[in-house]
Amino acid sequence: MRSVMFAAAMFACVVVGGCTNTSGGAPELESNLTYDGLAKVKNSRAKAAWMRPGFSLAGYNKIMLIGAGIEYRPVKPVSRAAASTTSQFPLTDEQKQRLRSVVSEAFKAELAQTQKFEIVDQPGPDTLMIWGGLMDVVSNVPPDSVGRSNIYLSSVGEATLVIEIRDSESNAVLVRIIDRKAAQNIGVAQRSTSVTNWSEVQQLARAWATQLRSALDEATTWDQ
């Protein structure tokens, strides 16, 4: 039977998108701890990741989803004259609401497919709480009001995903992942339309959600 420490470390490695360690062992953790008792994972493919030393999925078979909300980069609106020289734009209230719905639906739909965990809405001794949100969201899409046409974009916008996996009873953080990505077209710039832009956002949200669900499912087998 693999040790609890090995299972926990491998779980952290997969959740953050894989580690560069190729020896087949556990990823390395830095010795210094954060204010809330987490050690930073070395060589994470995510922007940054931390885990609680000794953490194991043993005993957890339920997950509870908690939305942390969305924070936006404070970008000022631009005039029609200045739009041609600007690459970052604020989101409208309508866009903010749609972004919240797209991200929420992606994570709910993907985590509902898990074969290892039951989705619940109440804390318990066997329940992990998935706390997540988007930070520093910024749009690269000019608003319709500036009157520009035939705009070609390689990146629709950017956001930082923050995921915390917590013990639902104590609220203690067990794993924290921070990942910065762009919702972008692969290869070449594409003409900006409402349909193509939101398609890129949906693909990014689904990719994040799929990665998390797969990591949770796979990690349950590592201490058996």
Disulfide bonds with the S-S distance in Angstrom:
none
